[in-house]
Amino acid sequence: MLTAFLRLASPIRLARTALVGGTALALAYTPMAAQAKELDVPYVPTPPEVVARMLDMAQVAPSDYVIDLGSGDGRIAIAAVRDRSAKGALGVDIDPARIAEAEANAKQAGVSDKVQFRNQDLFDTDLSQASVITMYLLPDVNMLLRPRLLDMPPGTRVVSHAFDMDDWDGDEVAHMGQRVVYLWIVPAKVGGSWRLEHQGQGSAAGPWTVDFQQSFQRLAGTARAADGSTLPVQGRLRGADISFTIGEGEKARRYTGRVDGQAMKPVPGDGIVQGWRAARR
C-alpha cells in the first residue's frame, strides 16, 4: 500500500512514473492551487521513534534552525524545539488542513513562539536559514531537491525518512526494522586545483599541486610535486572537514583539515602531516 511509504502529498506531480514499494505510480504535474483541492497521496505520520532518530542523527542543538519539508501534523518541527531546544523551526506543507492541525499541536506543546508553519510549495520555500533539513518525500522529489541542498552551506545536515538520494550516499544510515533513516552532511566544494605548501624542509617541502576530483563527499585525484613527480590522492569530506592521503601504502601521507572558502587549514592529530596549508589555484 502506498500509505505505508508516503507521509503526504508531494508538492508537485512529476510527469514520469515512480516505483514505490513495488507499485508503479503515475505522476503528472498539476498546479499548487489544484493540489490544495484534491490531494491524492494520503498523509501517513512519522512514528515518534523515527522522529527521535532523525533528530539524533542530525544532532539538533540549541543553535539549530530546522526546516521540515512536508511537515504534516508538525511533529518533527515541534520535537526539534520541544525536545532538542532548537532555536526555531519551520514546517512547510501543501495541505491547509495539515497546517491547521500542526499549529494547534504547536500551541498545545507550548512552542508556538518558536515554530511556524506555512501552507506553500516546498520548492518555493527559502531554505537559507536552515542548519537542518528534514523530509519524508517521494524519491523523485528528493532528486529534484538535491541540487538546492548541495548548494547549502557546508555542514548543513539533511535527514530523510525512507528514501535516499541515489548516488549521493548517506554519511550515516540507520535501519529501524522496516524503516530507514538517511543523514547527509552537505560537503564543501573543493573540486579543482589547489596549491599545497608545507613548513620546514624534507621530502614534503616545496609546493605541491593537488587536483581534486569531487563526487559529493568523495575525493580522488593526483598530487604533483615541484620536481614533476605525481602521486595518487584519495579523500573524503564531512561538511567542511576534509581528510585525504597523498601516496599509497606505508609511505602515504595523511592530512586532516578544514575548508574555509578558498583555503584549507590543518587540524592537528596523531599520525598526520603537520604545518601545511592550501589555497585554491
Residue pairs with C-beta under 8 A, 6 or more apart in sequence:
1 21
2 20
2 21
2 23
2 25
2 41
2 42
3 42
3 44
4 21
4 44
5 20
5 21
5 44
5 162
6 20
6 41
6 42
6 44
6 136
6 138
7 43
7 44
7 45
7 46
7 70
7 72
7 136
7 137
7 161
8 39
8 41
8 43
8 44
8 70
8 72
8 93
8 94
8 95
8 98
8 136
8 137
9 35
9 39
9 40
9 41
9 43
9 94
9 95
10 27
10 41
10 70
10 137
10 138
10 140
10 141
11 32
11 35
11 70
11 94
11 121
11 122
11 123
11 141
12 29
12 30
12 121
12 123
12 141
12 144
13 27
13 28
13 29
13 30
13 35
14 27
14 28
14 29
14 138
14 140
14 141
14 144
15 27
15 28
15 29
16 27
16 140
17 24
17 25
17 26
17 27
18 24
18 25
18 27
18 138
18 139
18 140
19 25
20 138
20 139
27 138
27 140
32 94
32 120
32 121
35 94
36 94
36 95
36 96
36 119
39 94
39 95
43 72
43 73
43 95
43 98
45 72
45 73
45 75
46 54
46 72
46 75
46 76
46 136
46 161
47 179
48 75
49 176
50 161
50 176
50 179
50 181
51 75
51 76
51 79
52 79
52 83
53 174
53 176
53 181
54 76
54 134
54 159
54 161
54 181
55 76
55 79
55 80
55 83
55 84
55 134
55 159
57 157
57 159
57 172
57 174
57 181
57 183
58 64
58 66
58 132
58 134
58 157
58 159
58 183
59 157
60 66
60 80
60 84
60 86
60 132
61 84
61 85
61 86
62 84
62 85
62 86
62 87
63 87
63 131
64 80
64 84
64 86
64 87
64 131
64 132
65 86
65 87
65 88
65 89
65 90
65 129
65 130
65 131
65 132
66 76
66 77
66 80
66 81
66 86
66 88
66 89
66 90
66 130
66 131
66 132
66 133
66 134
67 89
67 90
67 91
67 92
67 125
67 127
67 129
67 130
67 132
67 133
67 134
68 74
68 76
68 77
68 80
68 89
68 90
68 91
68 92
68 133
68 134
68 135
69 92
69 122
69 125
69 133
69 134
69 135
69 137
69 145
70 92
70 93
70 94
70 122
70 135
70 136
70 137
71 77
71 91
71 92
71 93
71 98
71 102
71 117
72 91
72 93
72 98
72 102
73 98
73 101
73 102
73 105
74 91
74 98
74 101
74 102
74 103
74 105
74 106
74 115
74 117
75 105
76 89
76 91
76 134
77 89
77 90
77 91
77 102
77 106
77 115
77 117
78 89
78 102
78 105
78 106
78 109
78 111
78 115
80 86
80 89
80 132
80 134
81 88
81 89
81 111
81 114
81 115
82 109
82 110
82 111
86 114
86 132
87 114
88 114
88 115
88 116
89 114
89 115
89 116
90 115
90 116
90 117
90 118
90 125
90 129
90 130
91 99
91 102
91 115
91 116
91 117
91 118
92 117
92 118
92 120
92 122
92 125
93 99
93 102
93 117
93 118
93 119
94 119
94 120
94 121
94 122
95 119
96 119
99 117
99 118
99 119
102 117
103 112
103 117
106 112
106 115
106 117
118 125
122 137
122 141
122 145
123 144
123 145
127 133
127 148
127 149
127 152
128 152
130 152
130 156
131 155
131 156
131 157
132 156
132 157
132 158
132 159
133 149
133 152
133 156
133 157
133 158
133 159
134 158
134 159
134 160
134 161
135 142
135 145
135 158
135 159
135 160
135 161
136 160
136 161
136 162
136 163
137 145
137 160
137 163
138 163
139 163
139 164
142 160
142 163
142 164
142 165
143 165
143 166
146 165
146 166
146 168
149 156
149 158
149 184
149 186
150 168
150 186
150 187
150 216
152 186
153 186
154 186
154 187
154 188
154 189
154 237
154 239
154 240
154 259
155 185
155 186
155 239
155 240
156 185
156 186
156 239
157 183
157 184
157 185
157 186
158 183
158 184
158 185
158 186
159 181
159 182
159 183
159 184
160 181
160 182
160 184
161 179
161 180
161 181
162 179
162 180
163 182
164 170
164 180
164 182
165 182
165 184
167 215
167 216
168 184
168 216
169 216
169 217
170 182
170 183
170 184
171 183
171 184
171 185
171 217
171 238
172 182
172 183
173 180
173 181
173 182
173 183
174 180
174 181
174 183
185 217
185 238
185 239
186 239
187 214
187 216
187 217
187 237
187 238
187 239
188 237
188 239
188 240
188 242
188 259
189 214
190 212
190 214
190 219
190 237
190 242
190 259
190 264
191 212
191 213
191 214
192 211
192 212
192 280
192 281
193 209
193 210
193 211
193 212
193 280
193 281
194 209
194 210
194 211
194 212
194 264
194 278
194 279
194 280
194 281
195 207
195 208
195 209
195 210
195 278
195 279
195 280
195 281
196 207
196 208
196 209
196 210
196 223
196 276
196 277
196 278
197 207
197 208
197 276
197 277
197 278
198 204
198 205
198 206
198 208
198 273
198 275
198 276
199 275
199 276
200 275
204 253
204 273
204 276
206 225
206 226
207 226
208 223
208 224
208 225
208 226
208 246
209 223
209 224
209 281
210 221
210 222
210 223
210 224
210 233
210 246
210 278
211 221
211 222
211 223
211 224
211 233
212 219
212 220
212 221
212 233
212 235
212 244
213 219
213 220
213 221
214 237
217 236
217 237
217 238
218 235
218 236
218 237
219 233
219 234
219 235
219 236
219 237
219 242
219 244
220 232
220 233
220 234
220 235
221 232
221 233
222 230
222 231
222 232
222 233
223 230
223 231
223 232
223 233
223 246
224 230
225 231
231 246
231 247
231 248
232 246
232 247
232 248
233 244
233 245
233 246
234 244
234 245
235 242
235 243
235 244
235 245
235 255
236 242
236 243
236 244
237 259
240 258
240 259
240 260
241 256
241 257
241 258
241 259
241 267
242 255
242 256
242 257
242 258
242 259
242 264
243 254
243 255
243 256
243 257
244 254
244 255
245 252
245 253
245 254
245 255
246 252
246 253
246 255
247 253
253 273
254 271
254 272
254 273
255 266
255 272
255 273
255 276
256 266
256 267
256 269
256 272
257 264
257 265
257 266
257 267
257 276
257 278
258 264
258 265
258 267
262 279
262 280
263 277
263 278
263 279
263 280
264 277
264 278
264 279
265 277
266 273
266 274
266 275
266 276
266 277
268 274
